[in-house]
């Protein structure tokens, strides 16, 4: 029987040695807390570092530790103090952690630390191979072990290998600035399934693969020569019932009574975080200080309990953060406190479960405002604990949890006044509104637990995927007959057709590529067939498509799927709600290079801006294309937009727009025949979104996810004329 083997930097339990005594205790941290209950129920092997350097351990110590851990289904990877310093403190937490959180990398990016990172990743791999067998499922976790999936794949090419990143994945230009970005990305791509907390992180990962030219990007897959890697979002949940039912526990009640006595008559704002520059600890203290300065009526009536859990104290940046934070706490308490009231109750220590839940239950406000956070399970734990109270969550929009917890009061750490306003609003929110917000979010968390998260990931990992970039066959006479027979026998058909390069040949002037009378007659005939749904999915704007095809009995999707119009309808529906702040700087940049490139011009669409260079001088076009790509990078980071390259065009549009996404408007219905025909990279999303058994046709040359290939527009029209 196949086993599940979890591989992470830390185990869910840690080991300490006091004299000759060896003790095993629960680890802190979201991964340990989140997954421990799931693994107990399923039965797994969990491989990781036990938390103490091996330098002072005897062989007998190691044997005892291994036995004690094995009783808890855990298996140690022993690391020396130097390995911990170089691999963990040095590279993982001084280079990867700040980079992935959009913070400055100040130290640690040395050859010594990188070599240690590689060596320890190999050591974890070796232990995993020893403790598993071919056919097992291997699940690798987090940024400390980015190289392990590739090392495992080299030894176990047929095993199911999953990888989950518990921190944000940065924008492509930030990630690729790492001099080892290629090696790190190749490491992760050893997995069959790459999981991240949000769709934005997944898009950043895919864009990095594209920028570093790893395979072909087709929807949510990276198509490598021998395998397909699925990249998707899996928002992590918590053990909801553990927190929801804790209020009845004796120890929790005791701790809760202590808090009630100590803070009777006052409102409590709680913050719970590890010591970390990305958590926005200083920013929250300053926001509370500003609240007290501008709201003297709150003096003596509100206390901020700030729990900071020690972390990475060997790193200078963390030491400096702690000192800075404690100075601000002292300043606030000296300025505003008195004999009976301490505005900030600061605790720098770990906290037992009963004490933590009591704090969650007593807190009127949870102030969770990281600068950037992969998920932030504290926000979820707080809400799950609020079973008999009406606490309110103030949550940073830069936390991954913000994508799910939409009834929280949103704040932006980059705009400090929003933190103050968020606190003020939370303290004054009517009870009716409090109950509604908290109830809605609790219901979501109740159903989206850590067990469901892990089960969903495992089911997706076990699901069969295309083993490689499909072999695209020419649509020869035999395959053509099969396609036509399938069309003829189907009762409900869907045809998804690109326009330029598929139904109409390219022209030097895009405005001259109007449909021929023969094409219009063909589309009308196909559209009049009640068994058919015909959709033109084009990069053209809606005015072009309406003018040319608006009177035909077909559906239209414009600007690569940003907007669509159903068959027989007159209204256009948009699939993106993104802002348009990116348009002005992009337009300025595009016009600048169009002026420098004879023959190039800029097209403004409703949801996209396009730089055309079909009629430009090849020399100047290529020269300025390179410059444009480079200068667009900071815009993609700042505005969350994507850059798409097509046939002699460079297009910028919102990142949530694609032909694959808009195709789902029709693919959610049951069809017994589906055909999609496209000619460029924007059509790969559409091909990847198709159900098994669908017919997909790539027109022209180039790598593709399509099953079949036709040579040109004439061949496409010849095929459609047989329908």
N, C-alpha and C positions, 0 to 999 in steps of 0.2 A: 504494500500500500504506500502511495506517495505521501511524503511528509511536507509540512510547511516549515521552512527555515527562515527566520527573521535575522537580518544582519544589520546592526546599528552600532554607532560609536559607543554608546552606553547601554548597559543592561537595565531592565526595570528595577533591579535591586543593586545595591552597592556593597562593598566589603570594606571593613576597617579592622586594623590590627592594633590592639592595645596590650602591650606587653607580649604575653604568649597567647592571648585570647584573640580569636577571630570571630567577628560578628557580621551578620548579613542583615541589611536594613533596606527599606524602600528608597528608591531614587526619587529626586524631584525632577520636574520637567514635564512638558506637555506630552511628548511621545510616550514616556514611561507610564504616566497616569492614564493616557488615552487607550493604549493598546493592551495594557496588562490584563484587564478583565476579558477582553476578546480572546487573548491567547490561552487563558486559563480554561475557557469553555471549549476552545477548539482542540487544544493539545498541540504544542509546537516545540521546536527547538529555537532558542533565542541566543544569538552569538553577539558578544560585545565585551568592551573593557570593563572590568569590575570596579574601577574607580580609584585604585591605589597603585603606585609604581611598583614594579617587580624587583627593584634593586635590593631592597631589604628583606625579600621573601626567600626563605629556604625552599628546597625542593619539597620538604614535608609540608610547609605552608601552602605551597601551590596545590599539593595533593588534597589537603583538607578543603581549601577554597573550591577546588573543582568538584569535590563530593557534595559540599553544601549547596553549591549553585545547581548542580545536576538535579538535586531534590526539588528544585523550583523550575526545572526544564530550561535552565540557563547554562551557558558554556562560555568560559573566559578566553579572551585574547589578552595575554600578558604583555604589557608595554613598560619599557624602562622610563625613568624620569626624563632622559634626553629625548626619547621618542615623543613623549607627551609634550615637552617644551617645543620641539621643532615641528612636529606634525599637527598637534592640536592647538597649542597657544600660538605657534609661529605661523603656519600656513592657513589652517582652517579658520582660526578666529582673528588673525591679524590681516589676512588678505581676503579670503572668500566671504567671511561674514560681513565686513564693511562694504565690500564691493556689491554684494547681492542686496544690501540695504541702502544703496546709493550714498554711502558715506565714503569719506576720503580714506584711502589706504596709506597709512603713515609708516608702518614698519612691517617686517615679516616677509617681504617679497624677495627672498634670497634663494640662490641655488641650493644651499644647504637645506632650507625648509621644504623646498619643492621635492628634493630627493627623498627627504624623510616622509613626505606625504605619499609619494609613490610606493616607498618601501612598506609603510604601514598598511596601505590599501592592499598590497600583495599579501601581507601577513594575514589580514582578515580573510582574504580569498582562500588562502591555504587552509585555514581552520574550517571555513565553510565547506570546502571540498572534502576534508577529512570526516566531517560530521554529517554529511549528506550522501545520498546515492543518486545515480542517474535516474531521472524521472521525477525527482522531488521538485517542489516549487520553491524558488529562492526569492525572497523579498528584501531588497536593499533599501536602507533609509538614510537620507539627508546628506548635507553638503560635505561632511567629513569623508564620505566614501564614494565620491563621484566616479572614481576609476574602477570600482569593484565590478559593476555589471560587465564591462568589457573583458576583464580578467576571467570572470566566471564563464563568459560565452566562449572564450578560447578553449576552455577545458570541457565544457558541457554545451555543445552547440544545439542540442535538442531539448534542453530543459526549459521550463517556463521561468523566466527571470523578470521580476518587476522592480521598479525603482520609484520611490516617492520622495519628493523634496518638500521639507516642512517649512522652509523659509521662502521669501519671494524669489522669483527668477527675474533678473533685471532686464531692461531694454537691451536690444541687440548691440547697440553701439557701446553700452556700458560693459556688457559681458565680453565682447570681442576685444576690448582694450586690454584684457588680461593676456599676457604673453603666452600663457599656456591654454588659452581658450579652446584651441583645436583639440588638444589632448583631453581636456575635461569633457568636451562635448562628445568626443568619440567614446569616452568611458561610459557616459550615460546611455548612449545609443547601443550599448551591448544588451540593454533590456528589450523585452518585447513590448512592455507597457511602461510609459513614463507618466506618473501622476503628479499634479500640482494642485494647489488649493483653489485657484481661480482661473477663469478663462483668459484673463489678461496675462497671467504668468505663462499659461500654455502658449499664447500667441507670441510672447517674447522668446520662448524657447524655440518655436518653429521658425521665427524670423532669424534667430541666431544660426540655426541650421542652414537656412537659405543663404545668409550672408557669408558663411564659411564654406558654402558649397558642399554640404553633406547631403547627398542623395537628392531626390525630387520631392518637393512638398506637395502633397495632394490632400487637401482638406486638413484633417487632424492626424495625418500620417506622414512619416518620413520614409520614403521608398528608397531603400538601399539596394545595391546589386543583388544581394542574396536574401534579404529579409525586409519586412515592413515593420516599422516601429510606430505604435499608436501613442499619441500624446493627448492627454485629456485632463479635465478638471475633476477633482474629487474633494469637495470641501469636507474637512475632518470634523466629526462631531465629538461628543463627550459621552461618558457613562451617565446618562441623564438620571436614571433611577437612584444611583448612588448618592447624588446630591439632593434630589427631590425628596428622598425618604430619610435623609439624615436628621431632619428636625426632631424626630422621635427618639434619637439616641441620647442616652444619659449624659455622656461626656459633652455632646454638643449643647444640650440644655444648660449644663453647668457653665460652659464658656460664654454662652449667650447671656446668662444672668450677670456674669461679671461685667460684660460690656454695657448692659442696661444700667447697672449701678454706677459705673464710671462715667456714663454720658447721658444721664437722665435729663430730659428736657432739651437735648441738643440733636441737631441733624448731623448725620455722619456721611462724609464723602470718603469712599475707600479707593485706594489704588494698590494693586498687587502686581508686582513685576520682579523679574530678575534684574540684577544690576547690569545695565546694558545701554550703550550710547543710542541705540536705535529705539529705545522705549520712550523717549521724550520725557524723561523724569524731571529734568531741569525746567523744561517748558511748562510742565504741569504745576510745578511749585510756583513759578512766576505768575501763572494764570490765577492761582489761588491767592497769591499775594495781591495781585491787581484787583481781584474780587473784594478782598477785605478793605482795600484802599478806597474803592468806589462805592462800597455798600456798608457804611458804618453800622447800619441797623442789624447786620449779621454778627457783629462782634459778640462773642460769648454764646452764640446760638448755633454755631456750626464748627465742627472739627474735621480736619482731614487726617485720616489714619493712613499712613504711608508705609506699606510693607515692602521692603526691598530685600530680595533673597540673594545672598552672596553668590557671585559667579565670576569666574576667570580673574581672580584677584591677582594673579601673577602678571597680568598684562598692564602696562603703564597707563594706557588710555582708560582702563576701568578704575584704576587707583585714583587717577585725576578726577574722573567723574564723581566718585564717591566723596572726595574732599570738597568738590564744588557744590555738590548737592547738600552736604551737611552744613556748609556755610550759609546757604540760603535758608535752610530750616531754622538755624540759629537766629538769623536776621529777622525772619517772620515772627518767631516766638518772642524775641526780645522787644520787637517794635509793637506788636499787637496783644501779646499775652498778658495775663495778670496772675494773681495768686490762685484764682479758682478756674482759670481757663488757659489751656495750652492749644493754640490754633492748629499746630501740626504735631501729631503724635507719630514720631518716626521710629520705625523698627527695622534694624538691619540684621535679619536672621531668617532661618527657615521656620516654618510653622506647621504644627501637626494638623491632621485633617479636621479634627473636631473644632479646633480653634479657628481654622480657616473658614469652615462652613458657618460658624457662629458669626464671624465678621461679615461674610456675604449676607447672612440673614438680617443682621442689624443695620447694615449700611442702607441709607436712604438713596444714595447715589453711588454708582460705580463709575469712576472717572478713568476710562481706558483710552489713552490718546498717544499711541506710539507714532514715531515719525514714519515708520514703515514696519509692517509685521506680516509674516506669512499667513497666519490665521488669527491667533490670539484666543486661546481656549478659556482664559480667565473671564472674558465677557460672557461666554456660554455657561460657565460654572456659576457665575453670579445669578444669572436669570433662572437657572434650574433650581437654585437654592431659595429663590423668592416665592415660595409656595403660599405663604400666609401674609405677605407684605406687598407693598406697592412700590418697590424700588424702581428707580429709573436708570437706564444705561446711557451714559454719554460716551460716544464711540468715535474714534478717528476714522475718517473716510479712507485712510491709508492702511487700515488693518484689513486683512483678508476677510474677516468676519463681517465687515460692513456690507459685503455683497449679499449676505443672507439676512442680517438683522436690520432690516430697513426701517423698523419702527423705533430704533434708537435715535437719540438726539445727535446729529452728525456735527462734527467739528473738524477743522483742518489745522494741524500743527504748524503748517507753513504760514498761517494767518493767525497770529496769537489772539487778536480780539475775539475770534470765534470760540476760543477755549473759554474765555471769560463769560461770553454771552451764553454758551452752552451750559455752564455751571449755574449761572443765574436763572436760566429758564428751567433747568431741572429742579432746582430748589423751590420754584414757585408753581410747578405744574399741578393743575387740579387733579384730585384723586381719581376722578372718572377717567381722565385721559391717561393717568398712570396705569390704571388697571387694564385698560384696553391695550395699550402698547405692550405691557409686560405679558399679558395673556397671549397675544398673537405670536410673540417671539417664543414663548415657552412651548406653545403647540408645535411650532416648527422644530424646535430642538428635541422635543419628545419623540418625533418621528425620524429625525435625521441624527441618529446616534453614532457613536464610534463603531458599534457592531455593524450597523448598516453601511457605514463608510468602508470598513474593511471587507465586508461581504461583497459590496459592489465592485471594489477594486479586484478582489479575487475572481469573481465571476467574469469580469472583463478580461483578466489575465488568462483565464482558462479558455476563453472563447477562441475558436480558430480564426486566424486572420490570414490574409494572403501572405504566403511565405516569402515572396519576392516581388519585385516590380513585374507585373504580368507581362508575359510575352504577347506583344501586339502583332496580330496576324493581318495580313492583307485580306480585305473582304473579297475573296475569290468567288468563283461561281458556286462552289459547294456551300460556303458560309452565307453567301448572298441568298441562296435558295432557302436555307434554314431560317434566315431572318424574315424573308417574305412569307414563308409558311406560318411562322409564329405570328406575324402581323395579321394574316388572313384569318387565323383561327381564334384571335383574341376578341373578346367582347367589350373590353374597356382599355383604351390605349392612351399613352402619354408620349408626346414627342417634344423634346427640349432641344431647340435649335439656335445656335449662334447665328449672327447675320454676316458681318464682314469676314471674308475668308472661308465661309461655309455656304451661304446662299447667294453671295455676291462677291466677285473678285475685287481685290484691292485696287484703288486708283490713286494716282499721285495727289489728287485733291479729294479729301474724304467727303466733301459735300457733293461730289459728282457721282458717288456710289449709290444712286437711287435704284430701287428694285425694277426689274424689267416687267412688262405686261405679262409675260409667260410665267414669271415667278408669282406674281399676284394671283393669277388664275389658278396655279397649282395650290397655293396656300388656301385660297377660298374653297376649292374642291375638298381638300383635306379637312378644313375646318367645318364644312357643312355636314360632314359625316358625324352623326350623333355619337358614334363609338369613340371618337377622337377628341383629345384635348391637345391642342397645338399651342406651344409657348415659344415665342422668340425671346431668348435671353441674351441681351446684347450690351455692349459697352456704350452704345449710342444713347443720347439723352432722350427724354420722353417726348420732346417736341418733334424730333425726327421720326420716332416710332409711331407717334400718333398721326402725323401727316401721311406717312407711307402705308401704315397697316391699321389705322384706327377704325376703318369701316369693315374690316374683315372679321369673321367669326373665330378669332383667335385671342389668346392672352399675350400680354407683353410685359417684359421685365427690362427696365432701362438701367443704364450706368452700372453694369455688372451686378445688378440685383439690389441696388439701393432703393428703388421704387418699383412697384408692379401694378398692373391693371388686369383684372380678371376678364375672361371671355364674356362679351356682352355688356361689360361695365363701362362707365365713363370716368369714375374716380380712380385716382392713383393712390396707392397705399405705400407708406415708407416703412422700411425694416430697421432703420437706424434712428436713434434719437440723439446722436452725437452733436456736440457744439460745432460751430464753424469758425472758431477763433484762428484756426490754422490757415484759413484761406488767404488772408492778406499777406503774411510773410512768404507763403508758398508762391502766390501770384507774383510778388516782387522778384523772387528768385528766378522763377520760370521766364518772366519777361526779360530779365537781365541777360540770361543765356540765349534767349531767342534773338535778342538784338545782336548778340555776338556771333550768331550762327546763321549765315545766309540760307534761307529756305525753311528755317524752323519757325514754328508759330505756337501760340498758346490757345487752348480751347478751355473755356469756362463752362463746366456743367453744374447742375444744381448741387450734386454731392461729390464732385471730383474736379480736379484740374489736370489737364493733359498737356504735356510738352510733345508736339509732333515734330519728327525730323525725317520723314519719309523722302521729302524733296530737297533735303539739305546736303551740303557737301559732306561726303563720308569722313573726310579728315577732320573737319571742324565739329561734326556731329559727335564722333567718338571722343574727341578731345574734351568737349564740353560736357558730354554725358558722364565721364569719369568725375569731373568737378561737381556736377549736379548731384550725383550719388553721394559724394562726400559731404556736401553742404546740406543735404536733406537729413542727414543722420540726427543732428540735434533737434530738428523739427519733429521727427518721428518720436523721439524721446519725450519732448515737451508736450505734444498734443495727442499722442496715442494714435497716430495715423500710420498707414502702410503705403509703401512704394511698390508699384506693380509695373513690370516691364512687359510690353507686348510687341506686336509687329511695328517696329520703328516708332514706338511711343513710350513715354515714361509718364505714368499716371499716379497721382496721389489721391487717396480717399480714406474715409474712416476705416479703422481696422475691423469693425464688425460687419462690413459689407463684403459679400462674396456671392458668386453664382451658386455655390453649394448651399448656402443658407436660404436664398430665395427659392431654390428648387424644392425645398422642404414644404413650401406652401402647397405644392401639388403632390409631392411624394408621400405625404401623410395619408393620402387616400389609396385605396386598393386598385392597382392596375394589373392586368395580366399580360401587358406588353409595355415596356418602357424603352425608349430610344433617346440617346443624347448624342449630339454631334457638335464638336467644337474644333478649334484650330490652334489655340495658343495656351499660355500658362494659366490664364484666368479661367479656362474651362476645366482644369484639373480638379478644382474644388467640386465642380458639378459631377464629374465622373466618379470622384471618391464618395459622393453622397448617394449614389445609386444603389438600389437593393440588389442582392444576388440574382443573377440570371438576366439582368438588364443588358441591353445592347448599348455599347458606347463606341463611338467612332472618332478617331483623331484624323483631321484633314491635314495632309502634308507630313513633313519630317519632324523629328525630335522625340525625346523621351516622353512617355505618357503612361497614364494609368488606364487608358482606354483599351478595350479588348481587341478592337479592329482598327484598320487604317484605310483611308481612301486618299487618292492622290491629289484631287483638286475639286473645285466647285462644280465643274461639269459632271464629275463622278457622283457627287452628292445629289445633284438635281436629277441625274439619271436614275438613282436609286429611289428617290421620293416619287418620281413619276410612275413607278411600278405599284405604288400603294393604292 
